[in-house]
């Protein structure tokens, strides 16, 4: 049976560093096929994607990915724990994936594998420490890394783990490993060292590799042609096409007016029912109303920022307010049930062979068109896609409901 490697991606947009990761994943595993789990219109850090999910799926297929599956928004716009659980659950549900390959700062899982096994058991000491640190006003990512480090046997190891988990790729990798453990998955995890550009770099430090953050910054300041050295030619052509058609670049300011509408028309009590609006944030949000008429979304985020709440946490909160996602529908109890379907965004000729295999192996329904399937997560995916397309410079109803009109991309 042919070997399949899975990758979990956002491609916002797909750049040369992603091509390197894809190539190394195929080389490391010897895989003949690649399955990608791709976030939809809104991403893990709570920001809108620069391009539609269809455009980014097309980039993935150009690069060589054989099958692109959408990560439902219930998991796509979440902290690392649930983002990882949703994505890994989809790879597991295909029944065909042998390896999961992801990038880390160190290129090693030596420290993370035993830690993941411990954390899978939800150690009471760790949970107690986490609760204590959060009560002091520490933000969640910092508190989690500090609490998890307490599981180490000596102070040197504790400091090593704490520093390790401060790095974003290591933190996400840990949750991929925890998800594999919780699911009892036979998928084998492997990692590749991130090269030349760090996750948060805002300017390129290499001649042809830059982080997605710095690529997007260059697009916003200098236009799409400025990123030519850092992206494959097909990414450039797709971005040119989409931007010319008024379908990007999409960013937070695209949604400023509908976001203000939501903030203006919701009472604090109504806001408190929205996912990620926690610990009195609804009142802090309402206090910003006087500045909304002039402020950008970034300025709004800055005004909400405290030591307790990270920029990412606040971005996710605004996304959930924009899309009216309730605490109830995104509670841990609901998310723990896992995704309910495999939504296919695109596939290659080789990908057709994977889809044939999945008819026998998949443990979730494989969805080509939403019009023939009903699920409450899917309804939210379609709403998110419509809200996203409504922000285009030249949006129309067909853009907003293209999920209904268009079949998966066939490459």
C-alpha positions as CSV (number, residue, x, y, z in Angstrom):
1,X,0.0,0.0,0.0
2,X,1.3,3.5,-0.9
3,X,2.5,5.7,1.9
4,X,0.6,8.9,2.7
5,X,1.9,11.9,4.7
6,X,-0.4,14.4,6.3
7,X,0.3,18.1,6.8
8,X,-1.7,20.8,8.6
9,X,-1.5,24.2,7.0
10,X,-3.0,27.6,6.5
11,X,-0.9,28.9,3.5
12,X,-1.6,32.5,4.1
13,X,-0.2,32.7,1.4
14,X,1.8,29.6,0.3
15,X,5.5,30.7,0.1
16,X,8.9,29.1,-0.5
17,X,9.2,28.0,3.1
18,X,6.0,26.0,2.7
19,X,7.4,24.4,-0.4
20,X,10.6,23.4,1.5
21,X,8.5,21.9,4.3
22,X,6.4,19.9,1.8
23,X,9.5,18.6,0.0
24,X,11.2,17.6,3.2
25,X,8.0,15.9,4.5
26,X,7.9,13.8,1.3
27,X,11.6,13.1,1.4
28,X,11.6,12.2,5.1
29,X,8.7,9.8,4.9
30,X,9.2,8.4,1.4
31,X,5.5,9.1,0.9
32,X,3.9,8.9,-2.6
33,X,0.9,10.9,-1.5
34,X,0.2,14.0,0.6
35,X,-3.0,15.1,2.3
36,X,-3.3,18.6,3.6
37,X,-5.8,19.9,6.2
38,X,-6.3,23.6,5.3
39,X,-8.0,26.2,7.4
40,X,-10.9,28.0,5.8
41,X,-11.5,31.8,5.6
42,X,-10.5,32.6,9.2
43,X,-7.3,31.3,10.8
44,X,-6.0,30.0,14.1
45,X,-4.6,33.4,15.3
46,X,-8.1,34.9,14.7
47,X,-7.3,36.8,11.5
48,X,-8.9,36.5,8.1
49,X,-6.9,34.8,5.4
50,X,-5.4,37.0,2.8
51,X,-7.1,34.9,0.1
52,X,-10.1,32.5,-0.1
53,X,-9.8,28.9,0.9
54,X,-10.3,27.9,-2.8
55,X,-7.3,30.1,-3.9
56,X,-5.1,28.7,-1.2
57,X,-6.2,25.1,-1.9
58,X,-5.3,25.7,-5.6
59,X,-1.8,26.8,-4.5
60,X,-1.4,23.6,-2.5
61,X,-2.4,21.5,-5.5
62,X,0.0,23.4,-7.7
63,X,2.8,22.5,-5.2
64,X,2.0,18.8,-5.3
65,X,-0.5,18.1,-2.5
66,X,-2.9,15.4,-3.6
67,X,-5.9,16.0,-1.4
68,X,-7.0,19.2,0.4
69,X,-9.5,18.9,3.2
70,X,-11.0,21.9,5.0
71,X,-10.6,22.3,8.7
72,X,-14.1,23.4,10.0
73,X,-14.2,26.9,11.6
74,X,-15.2,25.3,14.9
75,X,-11.5,24.1,15.1
76,X,-9.7,26.6,12.8
77,X,-10.2,29.6,15.0
78,X,-9.2,28.1,18.3
79,X,-6.2,27.9,20.7
80,X,-3.6,25.3,19.9
81,X,-5.3,22.4,21.8
82,X,-8.5,22.4,19.8
83,X,-7.0,23.5,16.5
84,X,-4.7,20.5,16.7
85,X,-7.4,18.1,17.9
86,X,-9.7,19.0,15.0
87,X,-7.0,18.8,12.3
88,X,-5.5,15.5,13.6
89,X,-9.0,14.1,13.9
90,X,-9.6,14.7,10.2
91,X,-6.3,13.1,9.2
92,X,-7.2,10.1,11.4
93,X,-10.7,9.9,10.0
94,X,-9.4,9.5,6.4
95,X,-8.1,6.1,7.4
96,X,-5.3,6.5,4.9
97,X,-2.6,8.7,6.5
98,X,0.6,7.1,7.7
99,X,2.6,10.1,8.9
100,X,1.9,13.6,10.3
101,X,4.8,15.9,9.5
102,X,5.1,19.4,11.0
103,X,7.7,22.1,11.5
104,X,9.3,22.9,14.9
105,X,12.1,25.3,15.9
106,X,14.4,22.5,17.0
107,X,13.5,19.7,14.5
108,X,13.3,17.3,17.4
109,X,10.5,15.6,19.3
110,X,12.8,14.2,22.0
111,X,11.4,16.5,24.8
112,X,7.9,16.7,23.5
113,X,6.9,13.1,23.2
114,X,7.1,12.1,26.9
115,X,5.5,15.4,27.9
116,X,2.6,14.8,25.5
117,X,2.0,11.3,27.1
118,X,1.9,12.9,30.5
119,X,-0.4,15.8,29.5
120,X,-2.8,13.4,27.8
121,X,-3.8,12.2,31.3
122,X,-4.7,15.7,32.4
123,X,-2.4,15.6,35.4
124,X,-4.1,17.1,38.4
125,X,-0.9,18.8,39.6
126,X,-0.5,20.5,36.2
127,X,-4.2,21.6,36.2
128,X,-3.9,23.0,39.7
129,X,-0.8,25.0,38.8
130,X,-2.5,26.2,35.6
131,X,-5.5,27.4,37.5
132,X,-3.2,29.2,40.0
133,X,-1.2,31.0,37.4
134,X,-4.3,32.1,35.5
135,X,-5.6,33.5,38.8
136,X,-2.6,35.8,39.0
137,X,-3.4,37.5,35.8
138,X,-1.0,35.5,33.6
139,X,-2.1,35.0,30.0
140,X,-3.0,31.4,29.0
141,X,-0.1,30.5,26.7
142,X,2.5,31.6,29.3
143,X,0.6,29.9,32.1
144,X,0.2,26.7,30.2
145,X,3.9,26.5,29.4
146,X,4.9,27.2,33.0
147,X,2.4,24.7,34.4
148,X,3.4,22.0,31.9
149,X,7.0,22.5,32.8
150,X,6.2,21.5,36.4
151,X,5.9,17.9,35.2
152,X,9.6,17.7,34.7
153,X,11.7,16.1,37.5
154,X,14.3,18.9,38.1
155,X,14.6,22.6,37.8
156,X,16.9,22.5,34.7
157,X,14.4,20.4,32.8
158,X,11.5,22.6,33.9
159,X,13.2,25.7,32.5
160,X,14.1,23.9,29.3
161,X,10.4,22.8,28.8
162,X,9.1,26.3,29.6
163,X,11.5,27.9,27.1
164,X,10.6,25.2,24.5
165,X,6.8,25.9,24.8
166,X,7.3,29.6,24.5
167,X,8.1,28.9,20.8
168,X,4.9,28.8,18.8
169,X,5.8,25.8,16.6
170,X,6.8,23.7,19.6
171,X,3.6,24.6,21.4
172,X,1.5,23.6,18.4
173,X,3.6,20.4,17.9
174,X,2.9,19.4,21.6
175,X,-0.8,19.6,21.0
176,X,-0.5,17.6,17.7
177,X,1.2,14.9,19.8
178,X,-1.5,15.1,22.6
179,X,-4.2,14.8,20.0
180,X,-2.6,11.7,18.5
181,X,-2.4,10.2,22.0
182,X,-6.0,11.0,22.8
183,X,-7.3,9.5,19.6
184,X,-5.2,6.4,19.9
185,X,-4.0,7.1,16.4
186,X,-1.4,4.9,14.6
187,X,-0.3,8.0,12.6
188,X,3.4,8.5,13.2
189,X,4.5,12.0,14.0
190,X,7.7,13.5,12.5
191,X,9.1,17.0,12.6
192,X,11.3,19.1,10.4
193,X,13.4,22.1,11.7
194,X,12.0,25.5,10.6
195,X,14.7,27.2,8.5
196,X,15.7,30.8,7.6
197,X,12.5,32.6,8.8
198,X,10.9,32.5,12.3
199,X,7.2,32.3,12.8
200,X,6.8,36.0,13.9
201,X,9.4,37.6,11.7
202,X,8.0,40.8,10.1
203,X,10.9,41.4,7.7
204,X,12.8,38.8,5.5
205,X,16.2,37.7,6.7
206,X,16.9,35.4,3.7
207,X,17.2,35.9,0.0
208,X,14.2,33.7,-0.9
209,X,12.5,32.6,2.3
210,X,10.3,34.8,4.4
211,X,7.6,34.1,7.0
212,X,4.0,34.4,6.0
213,X,3.7,37.4,8.4
214,X,6.5,39.3,6.5
215,X,5.0,38.3,3.1
216,X,1.6,39.7,4.1
217,X,3.3,42.9,5.4
218,X,5.1,43.4,2.1
219,X,1.9,42.9,0.2
220,X,0.1,45.6,2.3
221,X,2.9,48.1,2.0
222,X,4.5,47.5,-1.4
223,X,2.0,45.4,-3.4
224,X,2.1,41.8,-4.6
225,X,5.0,42.2,-6.9
226,X,7.3,42.9,-4.0
227,X,7.0,39.3,-2.7
228,X,8.1,37.7,-6.0
229,X,11.4,36.4,-4.5
230,X,9.7,34.6,-1.6
231,X,6.8,32.8,-3.3
232,X,6.5,30.2,-6.1
233,X,5.4,31.5,-9.5
234,X,2.0,29.9,-9.2
235,X,1.3,31.6,-5.9
236,X,2.1,34.9,-7.6
237,X,-0.2,34.2,-10.5
238,X,-3.1,33.2,-8.3
239,X,-2.7,36.3,-6.1
240,X,-2.5,38.5,-9.2
241,X,-5.7,36.9,-10.5
242,X,-7.6,37.1,-7.2
243,X,-6.6,40.7,-6.5
244,X,-7.4,41.8,-10.0
245,X,-10.9,40.3,-9.5
246,X,-11.4,42.2,-6.2
247,X,-11.1,39.1,-4.1
248,X,-8.3,40.3,-1.9
249,X,-6.0,41.1,-0.2
250,X,-8.4,40.5,2.7
251,X,-7.4,41.8,6.1
252,X,-9.1,42.9,9.4
253,X,-10.0,46.4,8.1
254,X,-12.1,44.6,5.5
255,X,-14.5,43.7,8.2
256,X,-14.4,46.9,10.3
257,X,-17.9,48.1,9.5
258,X,-19.8,44.8,10.2
259,X,-17.7,44.3,13.3
260,X,-18.6,47.7,14.6
261,X,-22.3,46.9,13.8
262,X,-22.0,43.8,16.0
263,X,-20.3,45.7,18.8
264,X,-22.8,48.5,18.7
265,X,-25.9,46.3,18.6
266,X,-25.0,43.8,21.3
267,X,-25.5,44.4,25.0
268,X,-22.7,43.3,27.4
269,X,-25.0,40.4,28.4
270,X,-25.3,39.3,24.8
271,X,-21.6,39.7,24.2
272,X,-20.9,37.5,27.2
273,X,-22.6,34.6,25.4
274,X,-20.0,34.7,22.6
275,X,-17.1,32.3,22.5
276,X,-13.8,33.8,23.9
277,X,-15.6,36.7,25.5
278,X,-14.4,35.8,29.0
279,X,-13.9,37.3,32.5
280,X,-15.7,40.6,31.9
281,X,-14.2,41.3,28.5
282,X,-17.7,42.3,27.4
283,X,-17.5,45.4,29.5
284,X,-14.0,46.2,28.3
285,X,-15.3,45.9,24.7
286,X,-18.2,48.2,25.4
287,X,-15.9,50.8,26.9
288,X,-14.1,51.1,23.6
289,X,-17.3,52.2,21.8
290,X,-16.5,55.9,21.9
291,X,-13.3,55.3,19.8
292,X,-14.9,53.0,17.2
293,X,-16.0,55.7,14.8
294,X,-12.4,56.6,14.1
295,X,-10.3,53.6,15.2
296,X,-9.0,50.9,13.0
297,X,-9.4,47.3,14.1
298,X,-5.8,47.2,15.0
299,X,-6.2,50.2,17.2
300,X,-9.3,48.6,18.8
301,X,-7.2,45.5,19.5
302,X,-4.5,47.7,21.1
303,X,-7.0,49.4,23.3
304,X,-8.3,46.0,24.5
305,X,-4.9,44.6,25.1
306,X,-3.7,43.8,28.7
307,X,-1.1,41.6,30.2
308,X,-3.9,39.0,30.7
309,X,-5.1,38.9,27.1
310,X,-2.8,38.2,24.2
311,X,-3.3,39.9,20.8
312,X,-4.2,36.5,19.4
313,X,-6.8,35.8,22.0
314,X,-8.4,39.2,21.3
315,X,-8.4,38.6,17.5
316,X,-10.1,35.3,18.0
317,X,-12.7,36.9,20.2
318,X,-13.4,39.5,17.5
319,X,-13.8,36.8,14.9
320,X,-16.3,34.9,17.1
321,X,-18.2,38.2,17.7
322,X,-18.2,38.9,13.9
323,X,-19.6,35.4,13.2
324,X,-21.8,35.2,16.3
325,X,-20.3,32.0,17.6
326,X,-21.8,31.1,21.0
327,X,-19.9,29.6,24.0
328,X,-22.4,26.8,24.0
329,X,-21.7,25.6,20.5
330,X,-17.9,25.8,21.0
331,X,-17.7,24.4,24.5
332,X,-15.0,21.8,25.3
333,X,-17.8,19.2,25.6
334,X,-18.9,20.0,22.0
335,X,-15.5,20.3,20.5
336,X,-14.4,17.0,22.1
337,X,-16.9,15.2,19.9
338,X,-14.7,16.0,16.9
339,X,-15.4,17.0,13.3
340,X,-18.4,15.5,11.7
341,X,-17.3,15.3,8.0
342,X,-14.4,15.4,5.6
343,X,-15.0,18.5,3.4
344,X,-13.0,18.1,0.2
345,X,-11.7,21.4,-1.3
346,X,-9.6,19.9,-4.1
347,X,-7.7,16.9,-5.3
348,X,-5.2,15.9,-8.0
349,X,-5.2,12.9,-10.3
350,X,-3.4,11.0,-7.6
351,X,-5.8,12.4,-5.1
352,X,-8.6,10.5,-6.9
353,X,-6.9,7.3,-5.9
354,X,-6.9,8.4,-2.3
355,X,-10.6,9.2,-2.5
356,X,-11.3,5.7,-3.8
357,X,-9.4,4.3,-0.9
358,X,-11.3,6.5,1.6
359,X,-14.6,5.0,0.4
360,X,-13.5,1.9,2.4
361,X,-11.4,3.4,5.2
362,X,-13.0,6.8,6.1
363,X,-14.8,7.0,9.4
364,X,-16.6,10.3,8.5
365,X,-18.7,11.2,5.5
366,X,-16.7,12.6,2.6
367,X,-18.4,15.8,1.3
368,X,-17.9,17.1,-2.2
369,X,-20.9,19.5,-2.2
370,X,-22.5,21.0,0.9
371,X,-25.9,21.0,-0.7
372,X,-26.2,17.2,-0.2
373,X,-25.1,17.1,3.4
374,X,-26.3,18.7,6.7
375,X,-24.3,19.3,9.8
376,X,-24.3,22.2,12.2
377,X,-20.5,22.7,11.8
378,X,-21.0,22.8,8.0
379,X,-23.6,25.5,8.4
380,X,-21.1,27.6,10.3
381,X,-18.4,27.0,7.6
382,X,-20.8,28.2,4.9
383,X,-21.8,31.3,7.0
384,X,-18.1,32.1,7.6
385,X,-17.3,31.8,3.9
386,X,-20.2,34.1,3.0
387,X,-19.2,36.7,5.6
388,X,-15.7,36.5,4.3
389,X,-16.7,37.0,0.6
390,X,-19.0,39.9,1.6
391,X,-15.8,41.8,2.4
392,X,-14.5,41.7,-1.1
393,X,-14.1,44.9,-3.0
394,X,-16.3,43.5,-5.8
395,X,-18.3,40.9,-3.9
396,X,-21.5,39.4,-5.3
397,X,-23.9,36.6,-4.2
398,X,-22.0,34.0,-6.2
399,X,-18.8,34.7,-4.3
400,X,-20.7,34.5,-1.0
401,X,-22.3,31.2,-1.8
402,X,-19.7,29.7,-4.1
403,X,-19.5,26.6,-1.8
404,X,-22.9,25.7,-3.2
405,X,-22.1,26.4,-6.9
406,X,-18.6,25.0,-7.2
407,X,-17.3,21.5,-7.0
408,X,-13.9,20.8,-5.5
409,X,-10.9,21.9,-7.5
410,X,-9.7,19.0,-9.8
411,X,-6.0,19.2,-10.6
